[in-house]
Amino acid sequence: MLKRIAISDLELGMFVHKMEGSWFSHPFWKAKFLVDDTDKLATLRDSALDGVVIDVSKGKDVGGSRMPSPIPASARTAPAQRPRMRSVTARSAVQQASLEPVSVEVEMHAAKAIAAKAQKSLANTFIAARLGKSLNIKTVEPVVTDIMNSIRRNQQAFGGLMRCKLKNEVIYQHALAVSALMVSLARQMKLSDTETREAGLAGLMLDIGANYLPPNLDVPNHDFRQVDPAIWQQHVILGHRALQNDDTMPQAVLAACLEHHERIDGSGFPNGLGKGEISTIGRMAAICDTFDFLLTRTNSTAALDPAIAVQKMRAMEGAFDEEILRSFIESVGLYPVGAFVELASGKIAMVIDEDPRDKSKPIVQAFYSRTTKERIVPHRIVLSQPENNDDITGIADLGELDLPEEGQLRELVFFTAFKMVS
């Protein structure tokens, strides 16, 4: 049963079915959700919404009564999961206090907690932008610190998680993924801690201008990169202008925001700059932004396998700074985490981690046999081990196989490998 109520009558436990008001008044990307925490409630009450429509079959009614239908399990944390969640959070806090290297399995749980926390911070920042409020860089600086610390502990965990997890909203996933790629690239280039931090911050803010695009756009999955290019390209100038209003914004972040779509051969936008005119961080941002974009499905293009994305970028002559691109490939690998590969044994596997002993031989999770033409019990193969006789022969073509869609398969293999719940 649906019921329209005033914003002032909204309470914890209510299920929002629809938000009424202009697009810029909407304080959340999702249109339907449970009001399950005080921050969410406060954000709604502070917004310029005309009102909301609640579904009392899924949440609390006005006056505190509740319809018999339970709140869906997806909208709340089951009691049996709470101890485990507390355990993960506690473990993550301990890990974050240390910067000592850890295994990808250990860091993965911390990375998942960091991503969840970071998405909330980003959401608040992007909502503020959409509502016309001034940006405050201090609200997202802790996100960059967490990402930097995660990458210090393990180079691949956070980026791998962003690459393989389906349930992130595109605009937040892209920001977090590019931030992690920028931090990894800065470390590979041996930049200073300050420069690395600015690179990570730039990754988060590259597409902040999307929040200032026309409010009546039909945006599939909130991915503004799928709208008319003439409109989409405006986000660069709009974002740069918004970031300039923060006096504490590092110049490097401003440069990255303005230049991340420029290309070495002068074919980019908004100013058609050439190699000598694009800053180092702008050239870094162009590479990291493009790589993650190639991994995203749009209305007109399929998502590429990470290894194919690397090959495609290497073939884009004149687009990127060649030296920085080499450093980028060294940071993610020729076969990045999430890439599906063919093995000499006839097995198909997915890359789940790099091996610092030999980066040309990553750690993979095998799950299918070309020989028997059927799925096999998933198992890990450390290709660099002396007793291992297997090796990668190329990128796997999954087109004719009886397997889930590649994005779903990637998430399934990834979370199975690390015994995690997506």
C-alpha positions as a printed Julia matrix, in Angstrom:
422×3 Matrix{Float64}:
  0.0     0.0     0.0
  1.4     3.38   -1.05
  0.93    6.58    0.95
  2.15   10.12    0.29
  3.54   11.9     3.36
  5.34   15.14    4.13
  9.1    15.07    4.64
  8.58   16.08    8.26
  6.56   12.88    8.87
  9.3    10.59    7.6
 10.67    8.2    10.27
 13.24    5.45   10.62
 11.89    2.14    9.37
  9.8     3.64    6.56
 10.29    2.37    3.0
 10.57    5.17    0.44
  8.82    4.18   -2.79
  9.15    7.52   -4.58
 10.67   10.95   -3.94
  8.64   13.93   -5.14
 10.32   17.05   -6.44
 12.79   18.09   -9.13
 15.7    15.8    -9.99
 18.17   18.13   -8.24
 16.1    17.84   -5.06
 16.55   14.09   -4.9
 19.18   13.34   -2.24
 19.77    9.7    -3.28
 20.59    7.94   -6.53
 18.23    5.08   -5.68
 14.53    5.86   -5.93
 13.35    3.07   -3.61
 15.01    2.2    -0.32
 14.53    1.59    3.38
 15.25    4.5     5.73
 17.44    2.44    8.0
 19.86    4.91    9.57
 19.78    8.4    11.07
 22.15    9.91    8.48
 19.84    8.85    5.67
 16.83   10.24    7.53
 18.58   13.57    8.21
 19.63   13.89    4.55
 16.04   13.41    3.41
 14.65   15.89    5.92
 17.24   18.49    4.91
 16.48   18.09    1.2
 14.2    20.26   -0.94
 11.8    17.42   -1.72
  8.1    18.24   -1.93
  7.27   14.97   -0.18
  7.75   11.22   -0.4
  5.57    8.23   -1.16
  6.11    5.36    1.29
  5.21    1.69    0.87
  3.72    0.58    4.17
  3.76   -3.07    3.05
  7.56   -2.93    3.17
  8.15   -0.66    6.12
  6.73    1.43    8.91
  3.47    3.36    8.51
  2.72    6.85    9.83
  2.07    6.66   13.55
  4.35    3.69   14.11
  2.1     0.86   12.87
  3.5    -1.7    10.5
  1.8    -3.81    7.88
  2.25   -7.57    8.2
  4.55   -7.93    5.2
  8.16   -8.17    6.4
 10.9    -5.88    5.22
 12.78   -7.71    2.45
 15.96   -9.46    3.57
 17.93   -7.4     1.05
 16.93   -4.24    2.89
 18.13   -5.23    6.31
 20.85   -7.23    7.97
 19.69  -10.64    9.14
 20.33  -11.28   12.86
 22.52  -14.27   12.06
 24.8   -12.04    9.98
 25.32   -9.31   12.57
 27.99  -11.07   14.65
 29.9   -11.84   11.46
 29.61   -8.23   10.29
 30.89   -7.0    13.64
 33.76   -9.45   13.41
 34.69   -8.25    9.91
 34.48   -4.61   11.0
 36.67   -5.26   14.02
 39.17   -7.19   11.95
 39.22   -4.38    9.37
 39.94   -1.8    12.06
 42.96   -3.79   13.24
 44.24   -4.18    9.68
 43.82   -0.49    8.92
 45.97    0.37   11.94
 48.87   -1.48   10.32
 50.57   -0.87    6.99
 52.48   -4.15    6.99
 52.01   -6.24    3.82
 49.3    -8.89    4.09
 47.88  -11.55    1.78
 45.09  -10.71   -0.63
 42.74  -12.96    1.39
 43.39  -11.0     4.57
 43.15   -7.58    2.92
 40.01   -8.43    0.94
 37.78   -8.2     4.01
 39.27   -4.83    4.93
 38.89   -3.66    1.32
 35.22   -4.59    1.35
 34.62   -2.62    4.56
 36.57    0.37    3.18
 34.53    0.33   -0.04
 31.23    0.31    1.85
 32.32    3.2     4.05
 33.77    5.11    1.11
 30.6     4.8    -0.93
 28.63    6.54    1.84
 31.14    9.41    1.95
 31.06    9.77   -1.82
 27.27    9.65   -1.85
 27.09   12.54    0.62
 29.58   14.56   -1.43
 27.81   13.92   -4.74
 24.41   14.65   -3.17
 25.73   17.96   -1.89
 26.91   18.77   -5.41
 23.52   17.93   -6.89
 21.8    20.14   -4.33
 24.06   23.06   -5.23
 26.0    23.01   -1.96
 29.69   23.88   -1.78
 32.1    20.98   -2.02
 34.25   20.27    1.01
 37.36   18.26    0.19
 37.82   17.25    3.83
 34.78   14.96    3.6
 36.51   12.64    1.12
 40.12   12.89    2.26
 39.65    9.94    4.69
 38.53    7.82    1.72
 41.83    8.44   -0.03
 43.76    7.58    3.14
 41.88    4.29    3.49
 42.49    3.37   -0.16
 46.19    4.26    0.09
 46.6     2.16    3.23
 44.78   -0.79    1.66
 47.03   -0.66   -1.4
 50.12   -0.4     0.81
 49.06   -3.61    2.57
 48.17   -5.4    -0.66
 48.56   -3.99   -4.16
 45.64   -5.85   -5.76
 42.86   -6.4    -3.19
 40.94   -3.11   -3.39
 41.25   -2.7    -7.16
 40.33   -6.35   -7.71
 37.25   -5.95   -5.56
 36.12   -2.9    -7.56
 36.7    -4.79  -10.81
 34.78   -7.91   -9.85
 31.91   -6.73   -7.65
 28.64   -6.13   -9.5
 26.51   -4.49   -6.82
 28.2    -1.1    -6.75
 26.39    1.8    -8.44
 28.39    2.78  -11.51
 29.15    6.38  -10.55
 30.59    5.37   -7.16
 32.32    2.24   -8.42
 34.05    4.26  -11.13
 35.26    6.91   -8.69
 36.63    4.35   -6.22
 38.17    2.19   -8.95
 39.92    5.12  -10.64
 41.15    6.4    -7.28
 42.71    3.0    -6.55
 44.24    2.84  -10.03
 45.7     6.33   -9.6
 47.22    5.43   -6.23
 48.74    2.21   -7.63
 50.11    4.06  -10.65
 51.59    6.83   -8.49
 53.33    4.23   -6.34
 54.64    2.46   -9.45
 56.01    5.8   -10.66
 57.59    6.31   -7.22
 55.85    9.62   -6.62
 55.92   11.19   -3.16
 53.24   10.46   -0.56
 51.73   13.91   -1.14
 51.61   13.37   -4.91
 50.15    9.88   -4.41
 47.46   11.24   -2.12
 46.58   13.95   -4.64
 46.42   11.32   -7.39
 43.97    9.26   -5.32
 41.87   12.34   -4.57
 41.85   13.26   -8.25
 40.54    9.8    -9.12
 37.58   10.31   -6.79
 36.75   13.75   -8.17
 37.29   13.33  -11.94
 33.6    13.01  -12.75
 32.12   15.25  -10.05
 30.85   17.43  -12.9
 28.29   14.75  -13.83
 26.25   16.0   -10.89
 25.77   19.35  -12.64
 24.47   17.99  -15.95
 20.86   18.7   -16.98
 18.43   17.1   -14.51
 16.06   15.65  -17.1
 18.52   13.21  -18.64
 17.53    9.56  -19.07
 20.62    7.98  -17.52
 20.84    4.15  -17.64
 22.11    2.84  -14.29
 23.24    6.4   -13.39
 26.1     6.04  -15.89
 26.3     9.54  -17.36
 28.92    8.41  -19.85
 26.09    6.84  -21.86
 24.31   10.13  -22.65
 24.82   12.3   -25.75
 28.59   13.0   -26.0
 27.95   16.73  -26.51
 26.21   16.79  -23.13
 28.55   14.39  -21.38
 31.63   16.4   -22.32
 30.29   19.35  -20.36
 31.02   17.51  -17.1
 34.72   18.39  -17.37
 34.23   22.16  -17.29
 31.38   21.93  -14.77
 33.43   19.74  -12.41
 36.53   21.9   -12.71
 34.49   25.01  -11.96
 32.93   23.39   -8.87
 36.28   22.21   -7.53
 37.77   25.69   -7.95
 35.3    26.97   -5.36
 37.17   25.01   -2.66
 40.22   27.09   -1.78
 41.93   24.04   -0.28
 41.69   21.96   -3.47
 45.18   20.95   -4.66
 46.1    22.29   -8.08
 46.95   18.76   -9.19
 43.35   17.65   -8.59
 42.05   20.63  -10.58
 44.41   19.77  -13.44
 43.37   16.1   -13.47
 39.69   17.0   -13.52
 40.16   19.4   -16.44
 42.56   17.24  -18.46
 41.52   13.6   -17.98
 39.87   13.5   -21.41
 42.73   15.23  -23.21
 44.91   13.06  -25.46
 48.6    13.29  -26.37
 47.81   13.67  -30.1
 45.49   16.64  -29.44
 42.26   14.74  -30.18
 40.81   15.07  -26.68
 38.56   17.59  -24.99
 37.75   20.2   -23.73
 40.77   22.13  -25.05
 42.46   19.76  -27.5
 45.77   19.95  -25.62
 48.88   18.22  -26.94
 51.58   16.22  -25.14
 53.61   19.16  -23.86
 50.5    20.93  -22.57
 48.99   18.14  -20.44
 50.19   17.82  -16.85
 51.66   14.58  -15.55
 48.62   13.94  -13.35
 46.34   14.73  -16.31
 48.12   12.07  -18.38
 47.86    9.61  -15.48
 44.14   10.32  -15.08
 43.49    9.82  -18.8
 44.91    6.3   -18.59
 43.21    5.23  -15.37
 39.84    6.7   -16.34
 39.92    5.05  -19.78
 40.88    1.64  -18.4
 37.96    1.53  -15.98
 35.59    2.9   -18.62
 36.54    0.06  -20.97
 35.5    -2.42  -18.25
 31.99   -0.91  -18.1
 29.13   -2.01  -20.33
 27.2     0.77  -22.06
 24.16    0.82  -24.35
 26.42    0.55  -27.39
 29.51   -1.32  -26.17
 30.19   -4.47  -24.18
 32.43   -4.46  -21.12
 35.91   -5.64  -22.02
 37.91   -8.27  -20.18
 40.63   -6.42  -18.19
 43.39   -8.07  -20.23
 41.69   -7.09  -23.51
 41.33   -3.52  -22.16
 45.11   -3.43  -21.59
 45.69   -4.64  -25.17
 43.26   -2.07  -26.58
 44.95    0.79  -24.74
 48.38   -0.31  -25.97
 46.99   -0.19  -29.51
 45.59    3.36  -29.15
 48.62    5.07  -30.69
 48.89    8.75  -29.89
 46.3     8.7   -27.13
 48.41    8.18  -24.02
 51.84    8.98  -22.65
 53.78    5.83  -23.52
 56.05    5.89  -20.48
 53.15    6.37  -18.04
 51.14    3.68  -19.85
 54.04    1.25  -19.34
 54.06    2.07  -15.64
 50.29    1.59  -15.51
 50.5    -1.86  -17.11
 53.26   -2.79  -14.66
 50.95   -1.77  -11.8
 47.9    -3.79  -12.97
 49.69   -6.51  -14.94
 49.29   -7.76  -18.51
 46.61  -10.01  -17.06
 44.94   -7.88  -14.38
 42.8    -9.31  -11.59
 39.47  -10.28  -13.14
 40.93  -11.38  -16.49
 39.78  -14.74  -17.88
 42.7   -16.76  -19.25
 43.38  -20.0   -21.13
 45.88  -22.39  -19.59
 48.16  -24.86  -21.37
 46.35  -27.68  -19.55
 43.09  -26.84  -21.32
 41.59  -25.24  -18.23
 39.98  -21.81  -18.14
 40.77  -19.67  -15.12
 40.42  -16.15  -13.78
 43.3   -14.07  -12.42
 42.71  -13.43   -8.7
 46.04  -11.99   -7.57
 49.49  -11.07   -8.79
 52.54  -12.98   -7.64
 55.33  -10.62   -6.51
 57.89  -13.33   -7.26
 56.99  -13.26  -10.97
 54.38  -10.74  -12.17
 54.17  -12.5   -15.53
 52.74  -15.56  -13.74
 49.73  -14.43  -11.69
 47.69  -16.55   -9.29
 44.55  -17.9   -10.96
 41.34  -19.71  -10.03
 40.52  -22.51  -12.51
 36.81  -23.32  -13.02
 36.28  -24.9   -16.47
 37.88  -27.62  -18.62
 38.08  -27.3   -22.4
 38.89  -31.0   -22.52
 35.71  -32.25  -20.83
 33.66  -29.19  -21.87
 32.22  -28.8   -18.41
 32.73  -26.91  -15.19
 35.26  -28.27  -12.74
 35.71  -27.86   -9.0
 37.18  -24.36   -8.6
 40.78  -24.5    -7.45
 43.69  -22.14   -7.12
 46.83  -22.43   -9.23
 50.02  -20.56   -8.34
 51.65  -20.47  -11.76
 55.08  -19.41  -10.46
 55.55  -22.47   -8.23
 58.35  -24.74   -9.5
 56.17  -27.87   -9.3
 53.47  -26.26  -11.46
 53.52  -27.31  -15.12
 50.72  -25.02  -16.27
 50.95  -21.59  -17.85
 48.81  -18.92  -19.48
 48.5   -19.29  -23.25
 46.19  -16.32  -23.86
 42.96  -14.52  -23.03
 39.96  -16.85  -22.81
 37.03  -16.58  -25.21
 33.93  -17.57  -23.24
 31.44  -16.83  -26.0
 30.41  -20.39  -26.88
 30.59  -21.89  -23.41
 27.66  -22.73  -21.14
 28.64  -20.22  -18.47
 26.98  -17.22  -16.8
 27.33  -13.75  -18.28
 30.92  -12.57  -17.85
 30.19   -9.97  -15.17
 28.24  -12.45  -13.08
 30.87  -15.13  -13.64
 33.67  -12.78  -12.62
 31.94  -11.92   -9.35
 31.1   -15.58   -8.67
 34.67  -16.79   -9.22
 36.14  -13.89   -7.26
 33.99  -14.27   -4.16
 34.27  -18.06   -4.27
 38.06  -17.77   -4.38
 38.1   -15.62   -1.27
 35.16  -17.29    0.5
 33.27  -14.0     0.73
 29.62  -13.06    0.42
 28.94  -10.5    -2.31
